[in-house]
Amino acid sequence: MIHRPNVTVPTHARGGQNQEEWQRSECVLGYIPVVYYSVLLCVGVPVNILTLVALSRLASRTKKALYVYLLALTSSDILSQLFIIFVGFLLETAVFHRDMPDLLLHSVSILEFAANHASIWATVPLTVDRYVALCHPLLHRQISYPKRARRIIGAVMALALASGVPFFWWSDMWRVSHPPTQLDRALIWTHVTIIYFLPCSIFLVLNSLIIHRLRRRQQLCHEENGDVSSAAAAMPPHHRRRLGKTTAMLLAVTSVFAVLWAPRTGVVIYHLYVSSVHRDWRVHLAYDLANMLAMLNTAVNFFLYCFVSKPFRAAVRDVLLLRHGGPVAARYALRHQQAPVNASTSSLSSANKRSQRNCTPYVPRADTQVM
């Protein structure tokens, strides 16, 4: 899962083995991964906690399922940072040099893979929710609400934990000298399918449908000489802008994931069929860099949200300044207060017009046709 430098094998583990069998590829990066993961942990965990608090405020104000999915994604990123970076790398490798009971090491592997799968698959229901919101808005109003979103996230987390159990038998690619066995091949292909090929296929299909629908809507607007379609006209302007920002956020999150995890997936398959990480220092170096790049995905969503979403930036500002509510809540409350006022004004205006029509005497015109 993570970078584990080629340290000296414990003495009790090499009894009866010759020196050539334990010859390994050199760790070219040295202590750079230790420093990198330490900085990533020190920056990523506070940033994700800040994201969690800001999203919690937005979720409580808006009561939208979107923020429930984003909360699940952020929580999964925190679990990945704790289990993979802190426990798996810094404690097991950098501190204890993997000189720990095998049962404990394999049990931690289950938690590492489960957290990794949860972090990735929490984005799938978010993508499905955005697709339904854009392509089937009436259905989205019926099925998308926070309680249902929480049930979906609970099912995703349970499946992620169950999917981590088979990786109890995951082999350490840095230290295993023998060629991959049939079990290793099955686990590696299961891993790359769960964490990359299957979710990326879902992202590609749904995002393509979303982009196609948006382009089709723009074409309809152009065909009507700049007039928006009836569905878009009925939608408030602030909602149309938010819908576009949400779609941009989704595309950014899924695209960054696909880019950051692609090198690791390629190196794992290369290790399986071409050259081993244990023997070739170039594959070793590529695998170290690929893992460092993949773990970066657990800390970048905060910056994507800040770049795309103005309400999120306002919520973060409120958290940092220890303010309750703030401009977002004020604007949100103001919109709901203005709606009844506008409705009352419209009703009064309509009543005045009707009273004027009733008081005005009817004068028949020459071209009036009597029914």
Secondary structure, 3 states (H helix, E strand, C coil): CCCCCCCCCCHHHCCCCCCCCCCCCCCCCCCHHHHHHHHHHHHHHHHHHHHHHHHHHHHHHHCCHHHHHHHHHHHHHHHHHHHHHHHHHHHHHHHCCCCCCHHHHHHHHHHHHHHHHHHHHCHHHHHHHHHHHHHCHHHHHHHCCHHHHHHHHHHHHHHHHHHHHHHHHCCCCCCCCCCCCHHHHHHHHHHHHHHHHHHHHHHHHHHHHHHHHHHHHHHHHHHCCCCCCHHHHHCCHHHHHHHHHHHHHHHHHHHHHHHHHHHHHHHHHHHHHCCCCCCCHHHHHHHHHHHHHHHHHHCCHHHHHHHHCHHHHHHHHHHHCCCCCCHHHHHHHHHHHHHHHHHHHHHHHHHHHHHHHHHCCCCCCCCCCCC
